Amino acid sequence: MSQTLALPSSPSRGRNVTAWILSVVLALAYLAAGSAKLAGVPLMVQTFDQIGVGQWFRIVTGLVEVVGAVALLVPGYTFFGAVWLAATMAGAVVAHLLVLPTPAAPAVLLLVLDVALAWLRRHQSGRLVARLR
């Protein structure tokens, strides 16, 4: 007997409000972090020097964060922005655990919040896939 996991056609009002609040908070955090990387704030330059992959990676990471932050605020794309940023934070957690001397806790927190937001907006994944077919 097979069962399929049915996604709700639209979220409840409470889930929608929670998702919007989380989207705005995360978007602000990622806009700040991404802008700092793109602006070349000395702490960001130093951090990416410690990682050892070059400053081009700081620029790419800043762009990824800014694009992801914008996606969090665009109706219909929040799920994908949250997944995109969760993948980015998974990489940040690895960098903190293996290379950087700073705690991984902020990256872990952002990763958990990204996953929570993706779960709250999971209904968007099917809608976009259906539009692409």
C-alpha positions in Angstrom: 0.0 0.0 0.0 1.5 3.3 -1.0 0.8 6.6 0.6 1.6 10.0 -0.7 2.3 13.0 1.4 -0.3 15.6 0.4 0.9 19.2 0.7 -1.6 21.8 1.8 -3.0 23.8 -1.1 -2.4 27.0 0.9 -1.1 27.6 4.4 -3.2 28.6 7.4 -3.3 32.3 8.4 -1.0 31.6 11.4 1.5 29.7 9.3 1.5 32.5 6.7 2.1 35.2 9.3 4.9 33.2 10.9 6.5 32.6 7.5 6.3 36.3 6.6 7.9 37.4 9.9 10.6 34.8 9.6 11.2 35.8 5.9 11.6 39.5 6.8 14.0 38.8 9.8 16.1 36.4 7.7 16.1 38.7 4.7 17.4 41.6 6.8 20.1 39.3 8.3 21.2 38.1 4.9 21.1 41.5 3.3 23.3 42.8 6.1 25.8 39.9 5.9 25.8 39.9 2.1 26.3 43.6 1.9 29.2 43.5 4.3 30.9 40.9 2.2 30.3 42.8 -1.0 31.5 46.1 0.6 34.7 44.5 1.7 34.3 45.1 5.4 37.7 44.2 6.9 36.3 41.4 9.1 34.8 39.8 6.1 38.0 40.1 4.1 40.0 38.6 7.0 37.5 35.7 7.4 37.7 34.7 3.7 41.5 35.0 3.9 41.4 32.5 6.8 39.2 30.1 4.7 41.9 30.2 2.0 39.9 30.1 -1.2 40.4 33.7 -2.2 38.4 36.9 -2.1 36.4 36.0 -5.2 34.6 33.5 -2.9 33.7 36.4 -0.6 32.1 38.2 -3.5 30.2 35.1 -4.7 29.0 34.4 -1.1 27.8 38.0 -0.8 25.9 37.8 -4.0 24.4 34.4 -3.0 23.2 36.0 0.3 21.7 39.1 -1.3 19.9 37.1 -4.0 18.6 34.7 -1.4 17.4 37.5 0.8 15.5 39.0 -2.1 14.0 35.6 -2.9 12.7 35.3 0.7 10.6 38.4 0.1 9.2 37.5 -3.3 5.9 35.7 -3.0 6.2 32.2 -4.6 10.0 32.1 -4.3 10.4 32.0 -0.5 10.8 28.2 -0.4 13.6 28.3 -3.0 15.3 31.2 -1.3 15.2 29.4 2.0 16.7 26.2 0.5 19.3 28.2 -1.4 20.4 30.0 1.9 20.2 26.8 3.9 22.7 25.2 1.5 24.9 28.3 1.9 24.7 28.0 5.7 25.5 24.3 5.6 28.8 25.3 3.9 29.3 28.1 6.5 28.9 25.6 9.3 31.5 23.3 7.8 33.9 26.2 7.3 33.4 27.2 11.0 33.9 23.7 12.3 36.9 22.9 10.1 38.8 26.1 9.4 37.6 29.2 11.2 38.4 29.8 14.9 35.0 31.4 15.5 31.9 29.6 16.8 29.6 27.9 14.3 26.5 28.8 16.4 25.3 31.8 14.3 25.5 29.8 11.1 23.8 26.8 12.7 21.0 29.1 13.9 20.5 30.6 10.4 20.5 27.1 8.9 17.8 26.0 11.3 15.7 29.1 10.6 16.1 28.6 6.8 15.0 25.0 7.1 12.0 26.0 9.2 11.0 28.7 6.7 11.4 26.2 3.8 9.1 23.8 5.7 6.5 26.6 6.3 6.6 27.5 2.6 6.9 23.9 1.2 3.7 24.3 -0.7 5.5 26.7 -3.1 7.8 23.9 -4.3 5.1 22.0 -6.1 3.5 25.1 -7.6 6.7 26.3 -9.3 7.5 22.8 -10.6 4.0 22.5 -12.0 4.5 25.9 -13.8 7.7 24.7 -15.3 6.2 21.6 -16.8 
